[in-house]
Amino acid sequence: MTLKPFAGFRSLETCHCVTGSMRHIFDFHGCSVSEEMLLGLGSGVGFIYWHQKGTDPFMGGRANFERPGEEGLEKTASRRLGVKQSSFYTSSAGKAEKALLEMLEAGRPVMLQVDMGYLPYFSFGGEEYHFGYHVIVVAGYDPEARQVLIADRDLELHPVSWDDLAKARSSACKPFPPGNRLYRYDFREFHSPEPAEVILSIREAATRMLEPPITNIGIKGIRKAAERVLNWAEAMDLKALRRACFNCFIFIDATGGSGGGLFRYMYGRYLKEAAGIASQSQLAAVGGEFKRIGDRWQEVAEILKRASRSDGPAALLPEAAELLLVIADLEQAAWNRLAECVN
């Protein structure tokens, strides 16, 4: 056999690993939907500040992760489009391999959660790096050569050995060990986005931002991040501080898979698309506000990027903290306006 993509598979340049992988799968099955629509319908935008002991500080713009009491962006967006989605995960390497092979042998691309640190086409400057909530699509495979072809966020399809893929799937490294997760889809009842679902998705995202269950989420989380950033220098040595700054830069900037501006650019485009579906022009106006908020997030990203390369990164942190407080005010106003639109 030759390593090539499945017949009918198109490689697409995408913004975010989860919604980009979903778009690859939806497109293969003839279901046309934008990546922004998948993100928005999945109530997938929010904010979280997280600093678990033994890991780098994390500022994330995603929301709705699968866990008890929360079905996850992948399932929420699919359900709102009439698509049945389920995920299979196991600690058994044998069961994981069997489940993947069954789908590949049927000629279907498969969406997987992996630790990007074990994917050979990524470079981390010679340092060990792990992030286990990276999502990719296996777009083809050659069982004789024991290789797969992976679709990621770029247009290029990446050949990866079966062994490297198995390591990426079964990684136990924190944060977010992937647990050999595999996603299955049933598109038989797919339908176009409906106004009621669009409105509900926006209401859910606004509620999470304005009324978070804990203080490191939503608007409160942005303010907490501003406070905690000022304490980084006391808690870390120079190397750890630089790494912390770079880690947060990556997840705000487009290079880390947020589409730029901590997902605010993508969400602004979703609101403009939603405005037409729901016949509410004011949603498009708020979409413009999210573009401007995204610009401010990019300013934070650039400060943190400079700090990660500086001999004195601590001197730049007050500037980042001050801008985070400005962003918190802007986000509060924008999400309040959205809540008024949809309630």
C-alpha positions as a Markdown table, in Angstrom:
| # | Residue | x | y | z |
|---|---|---|---|---|
| 1 | Met | 0.0 | 0.0 | 0.0 |
| 2 | Thr | 0.9 | 3.7 | -0.4 |
| 3 | Leu | 0.4 | 6.2 | 2.4 |
| 4 | Lys | -2.2 | 8.6 | 1.0 |
| 5 | Pro | -5.4 | 10.3 | 2.2 |
| 6 | Phe | -8.8 | 8.5 | 2.0 |
| 7 | Ala | -10.7 | 9.1 | -1.2 |
| 8 | Gly | -12.8 | 12.3 | -0.7 |
| 9 | Phe | -10.7 | 13.7 | 2.1 |
| 10 | Arg | -9.7 | 17.4 | 1.8 |
| 11 | Ser | -6.9 | 19.0 | 3.8 |
| 12 | Leu | -8.1 | 22.3 | 5.2 |
| 13 | Glu | -6.1 | 25.1 | 6.9 |
| 14 | Thr | -7.9 | 25.7 | 10.3 |
| 15 | Cys | -7.6 | 27.8 | 13.4 |
| 16 | His | -8.2 | 25.5 | 16.4 |
| 17 | Cys | -7.3 | 21.9 | 16.7 |
| 18 | Val | -10.7 | 20.7 | 18.0 |
| 19 | Thr | -13.0 | 22.7 | 15.7 |
| 20 | Gly | -10.6 | 22.3 | 12.8 |
| 21 | Ser | -10.6 | 18.5 | 13.2 |
| 22 | Met | -14.4 | 18.5 | 13.5 |
| 23 | Arg | -14.6 | 20.6 | 10.3 |
| 24 | His | -12.3 | 18.0 | 8.5 |
| 25 | Ile | -14.7 | 15.2 | 9.6 |
| 26 | Phe | -17.9 | 17.2 | 8.8 |
| 27 | Asp | -16.5 | 18.1 | 5.4 |
| 28 | Phe | -15.6 | 14.5 | 4.5 |
| 29 | His | -19.2 | 13.5 | 5.2 |
| 30 | Gly | -20.5 | 16.3 | 3.0 |
| 31 | Cys | -21.8 | 18.5 | 5.8 |
| 32 | Ser | -20.8 | 22.1 | 5.2 |
| 33 | Val | -20.4 | 24.2 | 8.4 |
| 34 | Ser | -17.8 | 26.8 | 9.3 |
| 35 | Glu | -15.2 | 26.3 | 12.0 |
| 36 | Glu | -16.5 | 29.4 | 13.8 |
| 37 | Met | -20.0 | 28.0 | 13.8 |
| 38 | Leu | -18.8 | 24.8 | 15.4 |
| 39 | Leu | -17.0 | 26.8 | 18.1 |
| 40 | Gly | -20.0 | 29.1 | 18.8 |
| 41 | Leu | -22.7 | 26.4 | 18.7 |
| 42 | Gly | -20.6 | 24.4 | 21.0 |
| 43 | Ser | -20.6 | 27.2 | 23.6 |
| 44 | Gly | -16.9 | 26.8 | 23.3 |
| 45 | Val | -15.6 | 30.3 | 24.2 |
| 46 | Gly | -14.9 | 31.5 | 27.7 |
| 47 | Phe | -11.9 | 32.1 | 30.0 |
| 48 | Ile | -9.9 | 30.1 | 32.5 |
| 49 | Tyr | -6.8 | 30.8 | 34.6 |
| 50 | Trp | -5.3 | 27.6 | 35.9 |
| 51 | His | -2.0 | 27.0 | 37.7 |
| 52 | Gln | -1.8 | 23.5 | 39.0 |
| 53 | Lys | 1.2 | 22.6 | 41.2 |
| 54 | Gly | 4.0 | 21.2 | 39.0 |
| 55 | Thr | 2.7 | 22.8 | 35.8 |
| 56 | Asp | 3.0 | 26.2 | 34.1 |
| 57 | Pro | 0.3 | 28.8 | 34.5 |
| 58 | Phe | -2.3 | 28.6 | 31.8 |
| 59 | Met | -4.7 | 31.2 | 30.4 |
| 60 | Gly | -7.3 | 29.6 | 28.1 |
| 61 | Gly | -10.1 | 31.0 | 26.1 |
| 62 | Arg | -11.9 | 27.8 | 25.6 |
| 63 | Ala | -14.9 | 26.5 | 27.6 |
| 64 | Asn | -17.2 | 23.5 | 27.7 |
| 65 | Phe | -14.8 | 20.6 | 28.1 |
| 66 | Glu | -16.2 | 17.1 | 28.4 |
| 67 | Arg | -16.5 | 16.0 | 32.1 |
| 68 | Pro | -19.2 | 15.0 | 34.5 |
| 69 | Gly | -22.0 | 17.5 | 34.2 |
| 70 | Glu | -20.6 | 19.1 | 31.0 |
| 71 | Glu | -21.0 | 17.3 | 27.6 |
| 72 | Gly | -18.1 | 19.1 | 25.9 |
| 73 | Leu | -17.9 | 21.4 | 22.8 |
| 74 | Glu | -17.6 | 18.4 | 20.4 |
| 75 | Lys | -20.9 | 16.8 | 21.5 |
| 76 | Thr | -22.8 | 20.1 | 22.1 |
| 77 | Ala | -22.0 | 21.5 | 18.6 |
| 78 | Ser | -22.8 | 18.2 | 17.0 |
| 79 | Arg | -26.1 | 17.8 | 18.8 |
| 80 | Arg | -27.2 | 21.3 | 17.8 |
| 81 | Leu | -26.6 | 20.3 | 14.1 |
| 82 | Gly | -28.5 | 17.0 | 14.4 |
| 83 | Val | -25.2 | 14.9 | 14.5 |
| 84 | Lys | -24.7 | 12.1 | 17.0 |
| 85 | Gln | -21.2 | 12.2 | 18.5 |
| 86 | Ser | -19.7 | 9.9 | 21.1 |
| 87 | Ser | -16.2 | 9.4 | 22.4 |
| 88 | Phe | -14.4 | 6.2 | 23.2 |
| 89 | Tyr | -11.5 | 6.1 | 25.6 |
| 90 | Thr | -9.6 | 3.3 | 27.3 |
| 91 | Ser | -6.4 | 2.7 | 29.2 |
| 92 | Ser | -5.8 | -0.4 | 27.1 |
| 93 | Ala | -3.4 | 0.0 | 24.2 |
| 94 | Gly | -4.8 | -3.1 | 22.5 |
| 95 | Lys | -8.4 | -1.9 | 22.7 |
| 96 | Ala | -7.4 | 1.6 | 21.5 |
| 97 | Glu | -5.6 | 0.1 | 18.5 |
| 98 | Lys | -8.5 | -2.2 | 17.6 |
| 99 | Ala | -11.1 | 0.7 | 17.8 |
| 100 | Leu | -8.9 | 2.9 | 15.5 |
| 101 | Leu | -8.2 | 0.1 | 13.0 |
| 102 | Glu | -11.9 | -0.7 | 12.7 |
| 103 | Met | -12.7 | 2.8 | 11.5 |
| 104 | Leu | -9.6 | 3.1 | 9.3 |
| 105 | Glu | -10.3 | -0.2 | 7.6 |
| 106 | Ala | -13.8 | 1.1 | 6.7 |
| 107 | Gly | -12.1 | 3.9 | 4.8 |
| 108 | Arg | -13.1 | 6.7 | 7.2 |
| 109 | Pro | -10.9 | 9.4 | 8.7 |
| 110 | Val | -10.8 | 9.4 | 12.5 |
| 111 | Met | -10.6 | 12.2 | 15.0 |
| 112 | Leu | -8.3 | 11.5 | 18.0 |
| 113 | Gln | -7.1 | 13.3 | 21.1 |
| 114 | Val | -3.3 | 13.2 | 21.5 |
| 115 | Asp | -0.4 | 14.6 | 23.4 |
| 116 | Met | 1.3 | 16.9 | 20.9 |
| 117 | Gly | 4.7 | 16.4 | 22.6 |
| 118 | Tyr | 4.9 | 13.0 | 21.0 |
| 119 | Leu | 4.1 | 14.1 | 17.4 |
| 120 | Pro | 7.4 | 14.3 | 15.5 |
| 121 | Tyr | 6.3 | 17.2 | 13.2 |
| 122 | Phe | 6.2 | 19.6 | 16.1 |
| 123 | Ser | 9.4 | 21.3 | 17.3 |
| 124 | Phe | 9.7 | 22.6 | 20.8 |
| 125 | Gly | 13.2 | 24.0 | 20.6 |
| 126 | Gly | 14.9 | 20.9 | 22.0 |
| 127 | Glu | 12.9 | 21.1 | 25.3 |
| 128 | Glu | 10.4 | 18.5 | 26.4 |
| 129 | Tyr | 6.8 | 19.8 | 26.2 |
| 130 | His | 3.5 | 18.0 | 26.7 |
| 131 | Phe | -0.1 | 19.1 | 26.1 |
| 132 | Gly | -2.6 | 16.2 | 25.9 |
| 133 | Tyr | -5.7 | 18.1 | 24.7 |
| 134 | His | -4.5 | 18.3 | 21.1 |
| 135 | Val | -6.9 | 16.9 | 18.6 |
| 136 | Ile | -6.0 | 15.6 | 15.1 |
| 137 | Val | -7.5 | 13.6 | 12.3 |
| 138 | Val | -6.0 | 10.4 | 10.9 |
| 139 | Ala | -6.7 | 11.0 | 7.2 |
| 140 | Gly | -5.1 | 7.8 | 5.8 |
| 141 | Tyr | -2.9 | 4.9 | 6.7 |
| 142 | Asp | -0.6 | 2.2 | 5.4 |
| 143 | Pro | -0.7 | -1.0 | 7.6 |
| 144 | Glu | 2.3 | -2.5 | 5.8 |
| 145 | Ala | 4.5 | 0.5 | 6.5 |
| 146 | Arg | 2.8 | 1.0 | 9.9 |
| 147 | Gln | 2.3 | 4.7 | 9.2 |
| 148 | Val | -0.6 | 7.1 | 9.3 |
| 149 | Leu | -1.3 | 10.4 | 7.6 |
| 150 | Ile | -2.3 | 13.2 | 10.0 |
| 151 | Ala | -4.3 | 16.3 | 9.3 |
| 152 | Asp | -3.6 | 19.1 | 11.8 |
| 153 | Arg | -4.2 | 22.8 | 11.5 |
| 154 | Asp | -2.0 | 23.4 | 8.5 |
| 155 | Leu | -2.6 | 22.3 | 4.9 |
| 156 | Glu | 0.2 | 19.7 | 4.9 |
| 157 | Leu | -0.6 | 16.1 | 5.8 |
| 158 | His | 2.0 | 14.6 | 8.1 |
| 159 | Pro | 3.2 | 11.0 | 7.9 |
| 160 | Val | 3.6 | 9.6 | 11.5 |
| 161 | Ser | 4.6 | 6.1 | 12.5 |
| 162 | Trp | 2.0 | 3.9 | 14.2 |
| 163 | Asp | 4.3 | 3.7 | 17.3 |
| 164 | Asp | 4.6 | 7.5 | 17.6 |
| 165 | Leu | 0.8 | 7.8 | 17.3 |
| 166 | Ala | 0.3 | 5.2 | 20.0 |
| 167 | Lys | 2.6 | 7.1 | 22.3 |
| 168 | Ala | 0.8 | 10.4 | 21.6 |
| 169 | Arg | -2.6 | 8.7 | 22.3 |
| 170 | Ser | -1.6 | 6.9 | 25.5 |
| 171 | Ser | 0.5 | 9.6 | 27.1 |
| 172 | Ala | 0.1 | 10.0 | 30.9 |
| 173 | Cys | 1.8 | 13.4 | 30.9 |
| 174 | Lys | -0.1 | 16.4 | 32.4 |
| 175 | Pro | -2.0 | 18.5 | 31.7 |
| 176 | Phe | -4.9 | 16.7 | 30.1 |
| 177 | Pro | -3.7 | 13.1 | 29.5 |
| 178 | Pro | -5.6 | 12.0 | 26.3 |
| 179 | Gly | -6.6 | 8.5 | 27.4 |
| 180 | Asn | -6.6 | 7.1 | 23.9 |
| 181 | Arg | -9.7 | 9.1 | 23.2 |
| 182 | Leu | -11.4 | 8.5 | 19.8 |
| 183 | Tyr | -14.5 | 10.3 | 18.4 |
| 184 | Arg | -17.3 | 8.7 | 16.5 |
| 185 | Tyr | -19.9 | 10.6 | 14.4 |
| 186 | Asp | -23.3 | 9.8 | 12.8 |
| 187 | Phe | -24.4 | 12.4 | 10.2 |
| 188 | Arg | -27.6 | 10.8 | 9.1 |
| 189 | Glu | -29.8 | 13.6 | 10.7 |
| 190 | Phe | -27.5 | 16.6 | 10.1 |
| 191 | His | -29.2 | 19.9 | 9.5 |
| 192 | Ser | -28.2 | 23.5 | 9.1 |
| 193 | Pro | -27.8 | 25.8 | 12.2 |
| 194 | Glu | -31.2 | 26.9 | 13.6 |
| 195 | Pro | -32.0 | 30.3 | 15.2 |
| 196 | Ala | -33.0 | 28.9 | 18.5 |
| 197 | Glu | -29.8 | 26.9 | 18.9 |
| 198 | Val | -27.7 | 29.9 | 18.0 |
| 199 | Ile | -29.4 | 32.0 | 20.6 |
| 200 | Leu | -29.1 | 29.3 | 23.3 |
| 201 | Ser | -25.4 | 28.9 | 22.6 |
| 202 | Ile | -24.7 | 32.6 | 23.0 |
| 203 | Arg | -26.8 | 32.7 | 26.2 |
| 204 | Glu | -24.8 | 29.8 | 27.7 |
| 205 | Ala | -21.5 | 31.4 | 26.9 |
| 206 | Ala | -22.5 | 34.8 | 28.3 |
| 207 | Thr | -23.8 | 33.2 | 31.5 |
| 208 | Arg | -20.6 | 31.3 | 32.0 |
| 209 | Met | -18.5 | 34.5 | 31.6 |
| 210 | Leu | -20.7 | 36.7 | 33.7 |
| 211 | Glu | -21.8 | 34.2 | 36.4 |
| 212 | Pro | -18.9 | 31.7 | 36.7 |
| 213 | Pro | -19.2 | 28.9 | 39.3 |
| 214 | Ile | -15.6 | 29.5 | 40.5 |
| 215 | Thr | -13.4 | 32.6 | 40.5 |
| 216 | Asn | -10.8 | 31.4 | 38.0 |
| 217 | Ile | -13.4 | 31.2 | 35.2 |
| 218 | Gly | -15.1 | 34.0 | 33.3 |
| 219 | Ile | -14.6 | 37.7 | 33.9 |
| 220 | Lys | -13.6 | 36.9 | 37.5 |
| 221 | Gly | -11.0 | 34.6 | 36.1 |
| 222 | Ile | -9.5 | 37.4 | 34.0 |
| 223 | Arg | -9.2 | 39.6 | 37.0 |
| 224 | Lys | -7.7 | 36.8 | 39.0 |
| 225 | Ala | -5.1 | 36.3 | 36.2 |
| 226 | Ala | -4.2 | 40.0 | 36.4 |
| 227 | Glu | -3.6 | 39.5 | 40.2 |
| 228 | Arg | -1.7 | 36.3 | 39.9 |
| 229 | Val | 0.6 | 37.4 | 37.1 |
| 230 | Leu | 2.1 | 39.9 | 39.5 |
| 231 | Asn | 3.1 | 37.1 | 41.9 |
| 232 | Trp | 4.8 | 34.9 | 39.3 |
| 233 | Ala | 8.3 | 36.4 | 39.8 |
| 234 | Glu | 8.2 | 35.6 | 43.5 |
| 235 | Ala | 7.2 | 32.0 | 43.0 |
| 236 | Met | 9.5 | 31.0 | 40.1 |
| 237 | Asp | 13.1 | 31.1 | 39.1 |
| 238 | Leu | 14.2 | 32.9 | 35.9 |
| 239 | Lys | 13.9 | 29.9 | 33.6 |
| 240 | Ala | 10.4 | 28.9 | 35.0 |
| 241 | Leu | 9.2 | 32.5 | 34.7 |
| 242 | Arg | 10.3 | 32.7 | 31.1 |
| 243 | Arg | 8.6 | 29.4 | 30.3 |
| 244 | Ala | 5.4 | 30.6 | 32.1 |
| 245 | Cys | 5.3 | 33.7 | 30.0 |
| 246 | Phe | 5.8 | 31.8 | 26.8 |
| 247 | Asn | 3.2 | 29.2 | 27.7 |
| 248 | Cys | 0.5 | 31.9 | 28.2 |
| 249 | Phe | 1.6 | 33.7 | 25.0 |
| 250 | Ile | 1.2 | 30.5 | 23.0 |
| 251 | Phe | -2.4 | 29.9 | 24.2 |
| 252 | Ile | -3.5 | 33.5 | 23.5 |
| 253 | Asp | -1.8 | 33.8 | 20.1 |
| 254 | Ala | -2.9 | 32.1 | 16.9 |
| 255 | Thr | 0.3 | 29.9 | 16.9 |
| 256 | Gly | -1.2 | 28.0 | 19.8 |
| 257 | Gly | -4.5 | 27.2 | 18.1 |
| 258 | Ser | -6.8 | 30.0 | 19.3 |
| 259 | Gly | -7.3 | 31.7 | 16.0 |
| 260 | Gly | -5.6 | 34.7 | 17.6 |
| 261 | Gly | -6.8 | 37.0 | 20.3 |
| 262 | Leu | -7.7 | 34.1 | 22.7 |
| 263 | Phe | -10.5 | 32.9 | 20.4 |
| 264 | Arg | -12.1 | 36.3 | 20.4 |
| 265 | Tyr | -11.5 | 36.8 | 16.6 |
| 266 | Met | -13.2 | 33.5 | 15.9 |
| 267 | Tyr | -16.1 | 34.3 | 18.2 |
| 268 | Gly | -16.5 | 37.7 | 16.6 |
| 269 | Arg | -16.9 | 36.0 | 13.2 |
| 270 | Tyr | -19.3 | 33.5 | 14.7 |
| 271 | Leu | -21.5 | 36.3 | 16.0 |
| 272 | Lys | -21.6 | 37.9 | 12.5 |
| 273 | Glu | -22.7 | 34.6 | 11.1 |
| 274 | Ala | -25.2 | 34.1 | 13.9 |
| 275 | Ala | -26.7 | 37.5 | 13.2 |
| 276 | Gly | -27.9 | 36.4 | 9.8 |
| 277 | Ile | -29.3 | 33.0 | 11.1 |
| 278 | Ala | -31.1 | 34.6 | 14.1 |
| 279 | Ser | -32.1 | 37.8 | 12.2 |
| 280 | Gln | -30.5 | 39.9 | 14.9 |
| 281 | Ser | -28.2 | 42.6 | 13.5 |
| 282 | Gln | -27.0 | 43.7 | 16.9 |
| 283 | Leu | -25.1 | 40.4 | 17.2 |
| 284 | Ala | -22.9 | 41.4 | 14.3 |
| 285 | Ala | -22.2 | 44.7 | 16.1 |
| 286 | Val | -21.1 | 42.9 | 19.2 |
| 287 | Gly | -19.0 | 40.7 | 16.9 |
| 288 | Gly | -17.1 | 43.8 | 16.0 |
| 289 | Glu | -16.5 | 44.5 | 19.7 |
| 290 | Phe | -14.9 | 41.0 | 20.1 |
| 291 | Lys | -12.6 | 41.8 | 17.2 |
| 292 | Arg | -11.3 | 44.8 | 19.2 |
| 293 | Ile | -11.1 | 42.8 | 22.4 |
| 294 | Gly | -9.1 | 40.2 | 20.5 |
| 295 | Asp | -6.7 | 43.0 | 19.5 |
| 296 | Arg | -6.1 | 43.8 | 23.2 |
| 297 | Trp | -5.5 | 40.1 | 24.0 |
| 298 | Gln | -2.9 | 40.1 | 21.3 |
| 299 | Glu | -1.2 | 43.0 | 23.0 |
| 300 | Val | -1.0 | 40.8 | 26.2 |
| 301 | Ala | 0.4 | 38.0 | 24.1 |
| 302 | Glu | 3.1 | 40.2 | 22.7 |
| 303 | Ile | 4.1 | 41.5 | 26.2 |
| 304 | Leu | 4.4 | 37.9 | 27.4 |
| 305 | Lys | 6.4 | 36.9 | 24.4 |
| 306 | Arg | 8.8 | 39.7 | 25.0 |
| 307 | Ala | 9.0 | 38.7 | 28.7 |
| 308 | Ser | 9.8 | 35.1 | 27.7 |
| 309 | Arg | 12.9 | 36.3 | 25.9 |
| 310 | Ser | 13.9 | 39.0 | 28.4 |
| 311 | Asp | 16.8 | 38.9 | 30.9 |
| 312 | Gly | 14.3 | 40.6 | 33.3 |
| 313 | Pro | 10.8 | 39.3 | 32.5 |
| 314 | Ala | 9.4 | 40.4 | 35.9 |
| 315 | Ala | 9.7 | 44.1 | 34.8 |
| 316 | Leu | 7.1 | 43.5 | 32.1 |
| 317 | Leu | 4.5 | 41.7 | 34.2 |
| 318 | Pro | 2.8 | 44.8 | 35.6 |
| 319 | Glu | 2.1 | 46.0 | 32.1 |
| 320 | Ala | 0.5 | 42.7 | 31.3 |
| 321 | Ala | -1.6 | 42.8 | 34.5 |
| 322 | Glu | -2.8 | 46.3 | 33.9 |
| 323 | Leu | -3.9 | 45.4 | 30.4 |
| 324 | Leu | -5.7 | 42.3 | 31.7 |
| 325 | Leu | -7.8 | 44.5 | 33.9 |
| 326 | Val | -8.7 | 46.7 | 30.9 |
| 327 | Ile | -9.7 | 43.6 | 29.0 |
| 328 | Ala | -11.9 | 42.4 | 31.9 |
| 329 | Asp | -13.9 | 45.6 | 31.7 |
| 330 | Leu | -14.2 | 45.4 | 27.9 |
| 331 | Glu | -15.3 | 41.7 | 28.1 |
| 332 | Gln | -17.8 | 42.5 | 30.9 |
| 333 | Ala | -19.5 | 45.2 | 28.7 |
| 334 | Ala | -19.5 | 43.0 | 25.6 |
| 335 | Trp | -20.9 | 39.9 | 27.3 |
| 336 | Asn | -23.5 | 42.0 | 29.1 |
| 337 | Arg | -24.6 | 43.3 | 25.8 |
| 338 | Leu | -24.8 | 39.8 | 24.4 |
| 339 | Ala | -26.9 | 38.7 | 27.3 |
| 340 | Glu | -29.3 | 41.5 | 26.6 |
| 341 | Cys | -29.6 | 40.5 | 23.0 |
| 342 | Val | -30.5 | 36.9 | 23.7 |
| 343 | Asn | -32.5 | 37.1 | 26.9 |
